[in-house]
Amino acid sequence: MRNSIPIYKLYGERDATRPKTATDEFDLSSVDDTGASDPQPITEPEFFHLESIPERSRLHDLHIKPHRHTNLFQLLYITSGQAEISFDDQNLTMQAGQLITVPPGTVHGFKFSDNIDGWVISLTDYHLGQILAPAPKLLAHLDQAICVDTNINANQNNPTDAINPVDFLISQLAREYYSHNTGRLFALRHILGLLLLDVGRTAPQGDPARLSRQEQKTGKFRKFQMLVETFYKQHKSLEFYAREIGVTTTQLNRIAKDIYGMTASEVVQNRLMLEAKRTLIYTDIAVQQIAGELGFRDAGYFSRFFAKKTGIPPAEFRRDHR
């Protein structure tokens, strides 16, 4: 009986504590799945974690079961082999040269081929915000999952285009990460910033002219997203969200439409739907209990809400995705 979706710091390491704050150190590099010390610990405080895909996945027979992270942003890059990925209610296959970002809260799992190799980069959403603070548009783009095929940019007729920037930056990041060079953390922060910049630029970006006018709205929308993440199960009114952000409901709807392409109410409803889908797919919790946990007054109301959004009732959705 699966009664919850596992939440980890890193896979296999239970996240039973409060979310990390700005004053916490993100020092996961010296701990493995068993809690044992790394034979060659990095003594400087870490703001992110880097490890090869085989390093953790081989401990679990190359099968990382569906799970999520509370406040951890991850980036997975394949250098050889293949990965079958479950990503919320989607499934996809990744090959060598492909990269995917995993925003906090996303349910994801992997089945790797025997010859898998590549890298997993993990950092808290706080440090992600710190690094990309000078580029708020890019920070907003990374709120969604981004799939990048670095192979399509290679152009053997042009030596400059033949350079794979993602592969180059990750190689530099790994070399610096396992070094003890002077200014190591300074170098890591800037290499990671360039990598995130390169990945973020591949996200759908709409009309550049409109984006430049909306840059000041990005902060308000991100605050709205954080409030939704905290209160979506309580079915708070739009007036509540607008008041907390310091705008009117009309302004909040306009911001949501400009940046996300939907109304503020649809943003909240989509978050409820996402959690409902995750729970239906990855747990065996009864529909009635799911309705209660998501703040619906009864299972019938929840089922009607779900069917209106997806076209099928919750039980049928669960069967289709098992």
Buried (B, 14 or more C-beta within 10 A) or exposed (E): EEEEBBBBBBBBBEBEEEEBEEEEEBBBBBBBBEEEEEEEEBEEEBBBBBBBBBEBBEBBEBEBBBBBBBBBBBBBBBBEBBBBBBBBBEEEEBEBBBBBBBBBBBBBBBBBBEEBBBBBBBBBBBBBBBBBEEBBBBBBBBBEBBBBEBEEBEEEEEEEEEEBBBBBBBBBBBEBBEEEEEEBEEBBBEBBBBBBBBBBBBBEBEEEEEBEEBEEBBEBBBBBBEBBEEBBBEBBEBEBBBEBBEBEBEBBBBBBBBBBEEBBBBBBBBBBBBBBBBBBBBBEBEBBEBBBBBBBEEBEEBBEBBBEBBEEBBEBBBEEBE
